[in-house]
Amino acid sequence: MNVLTVLLSIWAMVALCAVLFIRGASPRIERPSKAKQARPSRYSIAE
């Protein structure tokens, strides 16, 4: 039972690290706020 507990603990840690890595590596898509669109930067080239 002790060996089984150690193996399950290791696999649980590997699975947790994989989930956290995949969630952290996913791209963050942030929507621009309306305040940024209403007041564009003075120094923007795209205007």
N, C-alpha and C positions, 0 to 999 in steps of 0.2 A: 504494500500500500504506500509506503514511503517513496519508492521509486516512481510509482504512478503519479503521486502528488507533485513531485519535482518536475516530471515531464509535462504534466498539465499546466503547471505554473509557468514553465518556460514557453510553452506554446501560447498561453494566454498573453504573456508579455510581448512575444513576437507579433501576435495579432493586434494588440493594442498599439504597438509602435507603427505597424503598417497602416492602420486606420488613421492615426495622427499624422503620419507622413503624407498620406494621400490627401487628407483634408487640408494640410498646410501647403501642399504643392499645387492645389487647384487654383486657377486664376481667379482673382477677385474682380468682379465687374461692378464698378461703382457708377451709379447714375449721377450725372452732374446736377447740382442743385439749381433752383431757379434764380437764386441770388447771384450766382456766377454768370448766368446768361444775361441777366438784366444789367450788370455792370461789367462790361468787358475791360480787360487790361489796357492801359494806355500804350504799352509797349508791344502789343501783339502784332505779328507780321500778317496774320490771316485776315485782318480787318479790311 
